[in-house]
Amino acid sequence: MMKLKSIIALKYVPIREWTRIRIILVVFLTLICHSNAFCAQDSINAQQLYKQYANLPTDKLYRKGHALLTDNKLDDAMVCFTIVAGRYNTGMSSEEKRICAYALNNAGAICQIHSNYSLAFSYYKKAMQIAEQPVYQSYNNIAGIYLFYNDYAHAKEYLEKAFDFSLEQKDWNSLQNSLQNLLFLCWRTEKLDSIDNWVKRFSEAEGQEKDSLYRSTMAVVHGMQALRQGHYDEAISLFRNFKQKEGFDDANNSSVYIASAYQRMQNYAEALRWLKKAEIETRASGAMYMLMLIYELQTEYLFQMGKLEASREAKFQYMSLKDSINTADELEKIKNTEFFHEIDKYARQVETLNQQKHTRSLVAIVSVVSLLFVLLALAYAIKKNKDLVASNKDLYRMNDELVKRADSEKQLRTNYTHKLTARQNEIDSLKETISRLQKDDQMGSEPSSETSEQNEKSQEKLLSDNDDEELNQLMEKVYGLLDDVNFIAQQDLTVERVAQAIGVHERYVSQAINDTMHKNFNTVLNEYRIREACKRLTDFEHYGAMTNETIAEGLGYKSRSHFTRTFKKITGLTPSQYQHLALEKPPVGGSVS
């Protein structure tokens, strides 16, 4: 998990945006402060802090904020960094701009500690925009946010930037943190073969002190190398030894690494024991990303042990935690917005003492209006959320019924095929009879006009019946291929390949599908694939340990995003929503093709 040391640098809301939204938020915060004793106390503290720090020089104020952050006095530190960031202007010297960038970076770190990742991200981005030189601490921090959302490609991109700039600037602490985070990323993505270049550059860097952080970093390096080489006992010993030594503060990471080593040895009981230890450590540190990862690994290990019920429970914990983090994130945004704008409110009060009476009247009026607006918006949001939940459940039930109906239609087609075969035998017999009669006519006397007319009508009816039968036979072959999961799971499957499998021209297959199903081939193919995906997403016994990406690849989709778009277009739900609803109420009688 990303460390606090690598997080010292964060985000910023643009100064112009403060001006645009100032009045509404100020009055809203005032009303909240009057209605809540805790918030009122915070208001007094914020006012006192602002008055205490507002007149300090920028460089001294930044150092004060950094000291407060080190002492874990996050609110006080946020006041200092907000004041420093608020002094930014384009006419500043390069050094002053850099101080403002670091203040933004540190403000974002505080947001990230409180799990407000979107706000932290914007602070980091703003810090990089205003600094004339790269703020490489921000790269580490942005990578941590991407890692939280499992966007490993972007996480790697920013971690590599942080590693390069840290090495260039000889910032050894940042370099060591960058390397440890890269090692974690490679372990998470099972690409330990790619660590050699970074390790070589790290070990060859001159001027580093062999302190505790350096030793812990090398311990992780040696442990990962042992994992890659299959020396699992050695890896476990390295991680356990350095877990207890000074400077190795990623206790939860090392416990997870040890669990992964036991898992590779197929000692799942011991692996789960270390995951439980990591869970306890992670709960104490509040690292929600690691807790989600631990639940995900527990789901996989329990499934491999054959403990399906326990695996399903772990997966439900994972999904519930993921949902709760998203909710907590939104609440955290509100809290931080209140705090930031409360500081801005009292700054304006100090500057406009001669207008206090008029301002208070305006604040009271706008507060009431704002409260009414917020209450209406909240009521509307609650109603919309209830409607959305009900709609999603209806969509799930409807799609579940469609899957069952499709299975019934498949059985009906099978029965129809048998009848069609019998019908074809009758047609073949009739053809033989007509052929024999024609030969007898040629050998006998001239047939009467009535007999000839009857023969012609019989042949015309036969030809007409043959056209319909040929179309039905062609479509039955098409249905047979579409019902074959292995066939439709091929990547880049086209109507041409279907025609080749049947032995006819692709134009006939395409026309038959359009005439019979009134859809083009790609639409029909996606419907069959998504129907199978619905089965697999709800079949926890056989596919419970598989990710949505794995299921998508197993059905011929090259990317998870394409699969998700297609799934939602056909079912109205995302794969995660569909699976979540299945976990709440699994469909009865689900089957796997």
C-alpha positions in Angstrom: 0.0 0.0 0.0 1.1 3.5 -0.6 2.8 5.0 2.5 2.2 8.3 4.2 5.8 9.2 3.5 5.2 9.0 -0.2 2.0 11.0 0.2 3.4 14.3 1.4 2.0 16.4 -1.4 -1.6 16.9 -2.7 -4.5 18.7 -4.3 -6.0 22.1 -4.8 -9.3 23.6 -5.8 -8.6 26.5 -8.3 -8.7 30.0 -6.7 -11.2 31.3 -9.2 -13.6 28.5 -8.2 -13.5 29.7 -4.6 -14.8 33.1 -5.8 -17.6 31.6 -7.9 -19.1 29.3 -5.2 -18.1 31.3 -2.1 -21.4 32.9 -1.1 -23.6 29.8 -1.3 -21.2 27.5 0.6 -20.4 30.2 3.2 -24.0 30.6 4.2 -24.6 26.9 4.1 -21.7 26.3 6.4 -22.9 29.1 8.7 -26.3 27.4 9.1 -24.6 24.0 9.7 -22.4 25.6 12.4 -25.4 27.1 14.2 -27.3 23.8 14.2 -24.5 21.6 15.3 -22.4 22.1 18.4 -19.5 20.1 17.1 -19.3 22.1 13.9 -19.6 25.3 16.0 -16.6 24.4 18.0 -14.7 23.6 14.7 -15.7 27.1 13.4 -14.2 28.8 16.5 -11.0 26.7 16.1 -10.8 27.5 12.3 -11.2 31.2 13.0 -8.6 31.1 15.7 -6.2 29.2 13.6 -6.7 31.5 10.6 -6.0 34.6 12.8 -2.9 32.8 14.3 -1.4 31.9 11.0 -2.6 34.4 8.4 0.2 36.9 8.9 3.1 34.5 8.8 5.5 34.6 5.9 4.8 32.0 3.2 7.9 29.9 3.8 7.6 29.9 7.5 3.9 29.1 7.3 4.7 26.1 5.0 7.3 24.8 7.5 4.7 25.2 10.3 2.2 23.2 8.3 4.7 20.5 7.5 5.6 20.2 11.2 1.9 19.9 12.2 1.4 17.2 9.5 4.3 15.2 10.9 2.7 15.5 14.4 -0.6 14.2 12.8 -2.4 17.4 13.5 -4.2 17.3 10.2 -6.8 20.1 10.6 -4.2 22.6 11.8 -1.9 21.5 9.0 -4.7 21.9 6.4 -5.3 25.5 7.6 -1.6 26.3 7.0 -1.4 24.7 3.5 -4.7 26.3 2.4 -3.5 29.7 3.3 -0.2 29.1 1.5 -2.0 27.8 -1.6 -4.4 30.7 -1.5 -1.5 33.2 -1.9 -0.6 31.7 -5.3 -0.5 34.0 -8.3 1.3 33.9 -11.7 3.6 36.8 -10.8 5.3 34.8 -8.0 9.0 33.8 -8.1 9.8 30.3 -9.0 10.6 29.4 -5.4 7.3 30.8 -4.1 5.4 28.8 -6.8 7.2 25.7 -5.7 6.2 26.3 -2.1 2.6 26.7 -3.2 2.9 23.5 -5.1 4.2 21.6 -2.1 1.4 23.1 0.0 -1.1 21.8 -2.5 0.6 18.4 -2.5 0.5 18.2 1.3 -3.2 19.4 1.4 -4.0 16.5 -1.0 -2.2 14.1 1.3 -4.5 15.0 4.1 -7.5 14.4 1.8 -6.1 11.0 0.8 -5.7 10.0 4.5 -9.4 10.7 4.9 -10.1 8.6 1.7 -11.2 11.6 -0.3 -9.4 10.4 -3.4 -11.1 12.6 -6.0 -10.3 15.8 -4.1 -6.8 14.6 -3.4 -6.3 13.9 -7.1 -7.3 17.4 -8.1 -4.8 18.9 -5.6 -2.0 16.8 -7.0 -2.8 17.8 -10.5 -2.9 21.5 -9.6 0.4 21.2 -7.8 2.0 19.8 -10.9 0.4 22.6 -13.0 1.7 25.6 -11.0 5.2 24.2 -10.3 7.8 25.1 -13.0 9.7 21.8 -12.2 8.0 18.4 -11.7 6.7 17.7 -8.2 7.7 14.1 -8.1 6.0 13.5 -4.8 2.7 14.1 -6.6 3.5 11.3 -9.0 3.8 8.8 -6.2 0.5 10.0 -4.7 -1.4 10.0 -8.0 -0.1 6.5 -8.5 -1.6 5.5 -5.1 -5.0 6.8 -6.2 -4.9 4.8 -9.5 -3.7 1.8 -7.6 -6.8 2.1 -5.3 -9.1 2.0 -8.3 -7.1 -1.0 -9.8 -5.9 1.1 -12.8 -2.5 -0.6 -12.9 -1.4 0.9 -16.2 -1.7 4.5 -15.0 -0.3 3.6 -11.6 2.8 2.2 -13.2 3.2 5.2 -15.5 3.2 7.6 -12.5 5.4 5.4 -10.3 8.0 5.2 -13.0 7.9 9.0 -13.3 8.3 9.3 -9.5 11.2 6.8 -9.6 13.0 8.7 -12.4 12.6 12.2 -10.9 13.5 11.0 -7.4 16.7 9.4 -8.8 17.5 12.5 -10.7 17.0 14.8 -7.7 18.7 12.3 -5.3 15.7 12.3 -3.0 16.4 9.0 -1.5 13.3 8.6 0.7 11.1 9.3 -2.3 13.2 6.9 -4.4 12.9 4.1 -1.9 9.2 4.6 -1.5 8.8 4.6 -5.3 10.7 1.4 -5.6 8.7 -0.3 -2.9 5.4 0.8 -4.5 6.7 -0.5 -7.9 7.5 -3.8 -6.3 4.0 -4.0 -4.8 2.5 -3.2 -8.2 4.6 -6.0 -9.9 3.6 -8.5 -7.2 -0.1 -7.5 -7.5 0.0 -7.9 -11.3 2.2 -11.0 -11.2 4.9 -9.4 -13.3 7.9 -9.8 -11.0 10.2 -10.4 -14.0 10.0 -6.7 -14.8 11.6 -5.5 -11.5 15.3 -6.1 -12.5 15.8 -2.8 -14.3 14.5 -0.7 -11.3 16.4 -2.7 -8.8 19.7 -2.3 -10.8 19.3 1.4 -11.1 18.4 1.7 -7.4 21.4 -0.4 -6.2 23.8 1.5 -8.4 22.7 5.0 -7.2 25.5 6.7 -5.5 25.2 8.7 -2.3 22.4 6.7 -0.5 22.6 6.2 3.2 22.2 2.6 4.3 19.5 3.6 6.8 16.5 1.5 8.0 14.3 2.5 5.0 17.0 1.5 2.6 17.4 -1.9 4.4 13.6 -2.5 4.4 13.5 -1.7 0.7 16.3 -4.2 0.0 14.5 -6.7 2.1 11.4 -6.4 -0.1 13.6 -6.6 -3.2 15.2 -9.9 -2.0 11.8 -11.3 -0.9 10.3 -10.6 -4.3 13.3 -12.1 -6.1 12.9 -15.2 -3.9 9.2 -15.4 -4.8 10.0 -15.1 -8.5 12.5 -17.9 -8.3 10.2 -20.2 -6.4 12.2 -20.1 -3.2 9.1 -19.6 -1.1 10.6 -20.6 2.3 13.4 -18.1 1.8 10.9 -15.4 0.8 8.8 -16.1 3.9 11.9 -15.9 6.2 12.9 -12.6 4.7 9.5 -11.0 5.0 9.0 -12.3 8.6 12.5 -11.1 9.8 12.2 -7.7 8.3 8.6 -7.3 9.3 9.8 -7.0 12.9 12.8 -4.8 12.4 13.0 -1.1 12.7 12.1 0.9 9.6 9.9 -1.8 7.9 6.6 -0.1 8.5 4.6 -1.8 5.8 3.4 -4.5 8.2 0.2 -5.3 6.3 2.1 -5.5 3.0 4.6 -8.0 4.4 1.9 -10.2 5.9 0.1 -10.3 2.5 3.4 -11.2 0.8 3.9 -14.0 3.3 0.4 -15.2 2.6 1.0 -15.2 -1.1 4.1 -17.3 -0.6 2.2 -19.9 1.4 -0.5 -19.9 -1.3 2.1 -20.7 -4.0 3.1 -23.6 -1.8 -0.6 -24.6 -1.7 -0.5 -24.3 2.1 -3.9 -22.4 2.1 -4.5 -22.8 5.8 -1.3 -20.9 6.7 -1.9 -18.4 3.9 -5.4 -17.6 5.3 -3.8 -17.3 8.8 -1.5 -14.6 7.5 -4.2 -12.9 5.7 -6.2 -12.7 8.9 -3.1 -11.2 10.6 -2.9 -8.7 7.7 -6.6 -7.9 8.1 -6.1 -7.0 11.8 -3.1 -4.8 11.0 -4.9 -3.1 8.1 -8.0 -2.3 10.2 -5.7 -0.6 12.7 -4.0 1.4 10.0 -7.2 2.3 8.2 -5.8 1.3 4.8 -9.1 0.5 3.0 -7.4 -0.5 -0.3 -5.4 -3.2 1.5 -8.5 -4.4 3.3 -10.3 -4.8 0.0 -7.3 -6.7 -1.4 -7.2 -9.0 1.6 -10.9 -9.9 1.1 -10.3 -10.5 -2.6 -7.4 -12.9 -1.8 -9.4 -14.6 0.9 -12.2 -15.2 -1.7 -9.6 -16.8 -4.1 -7.9 -19.0 -1.5 -11.1 -20.2 0.1 -12.4 -21.1 -3.3 -9.2 -23.1 -4.1 -9.7 -25.0 -0.8 -13.2 -25.9 -1.9 -14.8 -23.8 0.9 -17.4 -22.3 -1.4 -19.7 -20.8 1.3 -16.8 -19.1 3.0 -15.5 -17.9 -0.3 -18.8 -16.4 -1.2 -19.0 -14.7 2.2 -15.5 -13.2 1.7 -16.6 -11.9 -1.7 -19.7 -10.4 -0.3 -17.5 -8.6 2.3 -15.3 -7.3 -0.5 -18.2 -5.9 -2.5 -19.9 -4.4 0.6 -16.6 -2.7 1.6 -16.2 -1.4 -1.9 -19.7 0.1 -1.8 -19.1 1.6 1.7 -15.9 3.2 0.7 -17.6 4.9 -2.2 -20.3 6.2 0.2 -17.7 7.3 2.7 -15.8 9.1 0.0 -18.9 11.2 -0.8 -19.4 12.0 2.9 -15.7 12.9 3.2 -16.1 15.4 0.3 -18.8 17.2 2.2 -16.8 17.3 5.4 -13.7 18.6 3.7 -15.7 21.2 1.7 -17.2 22.5 4.9 -13.8 22.8 6.6 -12.1 24.5 3.6 -14.8 27.0 3.0 -15.2 27.8 6.7 -11.6 28.9 6.7 -12.3 31.1 3.7 -15.4 32.6 5.4 -13.5 33.8 8.4 -10.7 35.2 6.2 -13.3 37.3 4.4 -14.8 38.4 7.8 -11.4 39.7 8.9 -11.0 41.7 5.7 -14.6 43.1 5.8 -15.3 44.0 9.4 -17.1 47.2 8.4 -19.7 45.2 6.5 -20.4 42.5 9.1 -24.0 43.6 9.9 -25.0 43.5 6.3 -23.2 40.3 5.7 -24.8 38.5 8.6 -28.3 39.5 7.3 -27.4 38.2 3.9 -25.9 35.0 5.3 -29.1 34.3 7.3 -31.3 34.7 4.3 -29.2 32.7 2.0 -28.7 30.1 4.7 -32.4 29.4 4.9 -32.7 29.3 1.1 -29.7 27.0 0.9 -31.0 24.7 3.5 -34.3 24.4 1.7 -32.5 23.7 -1.5 -30.3 21.1 0.1 -33.2 19.4 1.7 -35.1 19.3 -1.5 -32.0 18.0 -3.3 -31.5 15.4 -0.6 -35.1 14.2 -0.8 -34.9 14.0 -4.6 -31.6 12.1 -4.4 -33.1 9.6 -1.9 -36.1 9.0 -4.1 -34.0 8.6 -7.2 -31.8 6.1 -5.4 -34.7 4.1 -4.3 -36.1 4.1 -7.8 -32.8 3.1 -9.2 -32.4 0.2 -6.8 -36.0 -1.0 -7.7 -35.3 -0.6 -11.4 -32.1 -2.6 -11.1 -33.8 -5.4 -9.3 -36.5 -5.5 -12.0 -33.9 -5.5 -14.7 -32.2 -8.4 -13.0 -35.4 -10.4 -12.7 -36.3 -9.7 -16.3 -32.8 -10.8 -17.6 -32.9 -13.9 -15.4 -36.2 -14.9 -16.9 -34.9 -14.2 -20.4 -32.0 -16.6 -19.7 -34.4 -19.3 -18.6 -36.6 -18.7 -21.6 -33.7 -19.0 -23.9 -32.8 -22.4 -22.4 -36.4 -23.5 -22.9 -36.3 -22.3 -26.6 -33.0 -24.2 -27.0 -34.8 -27.4 -25.9 -37.7 -26.7 -28.2 -35.3 -26.2 -31.1 -33.7 -29.6 -30.3 -37.1 -31.3 -30.4 -38.0 -29.5 -33.6 -34.8 -30.6 -35.2 -35.8 -34.2 -34.6 -39.2 -33.6 -36.2 -37.5 -31.8 -39.1 -35.3 -34.8 -39.7 -38.4 -37.0 -39.9 -40.0 -34.5 -42.3 -37.0 -34.6 -44.5 -37.1 -38.3 -44.6 -40.7 -38.1 -45.8 -39.7 -35.5 -48.5 -36.9 -37.8 -49.7 -39.4 -40.7 -49.9 -41.9 -38.5 -51.9 -39.1 -37.6 -54.3 -38.3 -41.2 -54.9 -42.0 -41.9 -55.6 -42.3 -39.1 -58.1 -39.1 -40.2 -59.8 -40.4 -43.8 -60.1 -43.8 -42.6 -61.5 -42.0 -40.5 -64.1 -40.0 -43.5 -65.2 -43.2 -45.6 -65.4 -44.9 -42.9 -67.5 -42.0 -42.9 -69.9 -42.1 -46.6 -70.3 -46.0 -46.9 -70.6 -48.6 -45.1 -72.5 -49.0 -41.4 -72.9 -50.3 -40.0 -69.6 -53.7 -38.4 -69.5 -54.0 -34.6 -69.2 -55.5 -35.0 -65.7 -52.6 -37.2 -64.5 -50.0 -34.7 -65.9 -51.7 -31.7 -64.3 -51.7 -33.6 -60.9 -48.0 -34.4 -61.3 -47.1 -30.7 -62.1 -49.1 -29.5 -59.0 -47.3 -32.0 -56.8 -43.9 -30.9 -58.1 -44.7 -27.2 -57.6 -45.8 -27.8 -54.0 -42.7 -29.9 -53.4 -40.4 -27.1 -54.6 -42.2 -24.6 -52.4 -42.0 -26.8 -49.4 -38.3 -27.4 -50.2 -37.5 -23.7 -50.0 -39.0 -23.4 -46.6 -37.4 -26.6 -45.4 -34.0 -25.5 -46.7 -34.3 -22.1 -44.8 -35.4 -24.0 -41.6 -32.5 -26.4 -42.0 -30.0 -23.6 -42.5 -31.3 -21.7 -39.4 -31.2 -24.9 -37.3 -27.5 -25.2 -38.1 -27.0 -21.6 -37.2 -28.8 -22.0 -33.9 -26.8 -25.1 -33.2 -23.5 -23.1 -33.6 -24.8 -20.2 -31.5 -25.8 -22.6 -28.8 -22.3 -24.0 -28.7 -20.5 -21.8 -26.1 -17.0 -22.9 -27.3 -17.9 -21.7 -30.8 -19.3 -18.3 -29.9 -16.4 -17.7 -27.4 -13.9 -17.4 -30.3 -12.5 -13.9 -30.7 -13.2 -12.1 -34.0 -16.0 -14.5 -34.8 -17.7 -13.3 -38.1 -20.6 -14.5 -40.2 -18.1 -15.7 -42.8 -16.7 -18.2 -40.2 -20.2 -19.3 -39.4 -20.9 -19.9 -43.1 -17.7 -21.9 -43.5 -18.7 -24.1 -40.5 -22.0 -24.8 -42.1 -20.7 -25.1 -45.7 -22.7 -22.4 -47.5 -22.0 -18.9 -48.8 -21.9 -16.2 -46.1 -24.6 -14.2 -48.0 -27.1 -16.9 -47.5 -26.3 -17.1 -43.7 -26.5 -13.3 -43.3 -29.8 -13.1 -45.2 -31.3 -16.1 -43.3 -30.5 -14.4 -40.0 -31.9 -11.1 -41.0 -35.1 -12.6 -42.4 -35.6 -14.9 -39.5 -34.4 -13.0 -36.5 -34.7 -9.4 -37.9 -31.2 -8.6 -36.5 -27.7 -8.5 -37.9 -25.2 -11.2 -37.0 -23.2 -9.1 -34.5 -26.3 -8.2 -32.5 -27.3 -11.9 -32.3 -23.8 -13.0 -31.4 -23.6 -10.4 -28.5 -27.0 -11.5 -27.2 -25.9 -15.1 -27.0 -22.5 -14.2 -25.4 -24.1 -11.9 -22.8 -26.7 -14.6 -22.0 -23.9 -17.0 -21.2 -22.2 -14.3 -19.2 -25.3 -13.9 -17.0 -25.2 -17.6 -16.2 -21.5 -17.5 -15.3 -21.9 -14.3 -13.1 -24.5 -16.1 -11.0 -22.8 -19.5 -11.0 -20.7 -19.0 -7.9 -19.8 -22.7 -7.6 -18.0 -22.8 -10.9 -17.1 -19.2 -11.6 -17.1 -17.6 -8.2 -13.3 -17.0 -8.1 -13.2 -15.5 -11.6 -13.0 -11.8 -12.2 -15.4 -10.1 -14.7 -12.4 -9.6 -17.0 -11.6 -13.3 -17.0 -15.3 -14.1 -17.8 -15.2 -11.5 -20.6 -12.1 -13.0 -22.2 -13.6 -16.5 -21.9 -16.5 -15.3 -24.1 -14.5 -13.8 -26.9 -14.3 -10.1 -25.7 -10.8 -8.5 -26.0 -11.3 -5.9 -23.4 -13.3 -5.5 -20.1 -14.6 -2.1 -21.2 -16.1 -3.5 -24.5 -17.7 -6.4 -22.5 -19.1 -3.9 -19.9 -20.6 -1.6 -22.5 -22.2 -4.5 -24.4 -23.5 -6.1 -21.2 -25.2 -2.9 -20.1 -26.6 -2.2 -23.5 -28.3 -5.6 -23.6 -29.3 -6.1 -19.9 -29.5 -2.5 -18.6 -27.0 -3.4 -15.8 -23.3 -3.5 -15.5 -21.7 -7.0 -14.8 -20.9 -5.9 -11.2 -24.4 -4.7 -10.6 -25.8 -7.9 -12.0 -23.5 -10.1 -9.8 -24.2 -8.0 -6.7 -28.0 -8.5 -7.2 -27.4 -12.2 -7.6 -25.4 -12.3 -4.4 -28.4 -10.7 -2.6 -30.9 -13.1 -4.1 -29.3 -15.9 -6.2 -31.6 -17.1 -9.0 -33.2 -20.5 -8.5 -32.3 -23.3 -11.0 -29.3 -21.6 -12.6 -27.4 -23.8 -14.9 -24.1 -23.7 -16.8 -23.9 -24.5 -20.5 
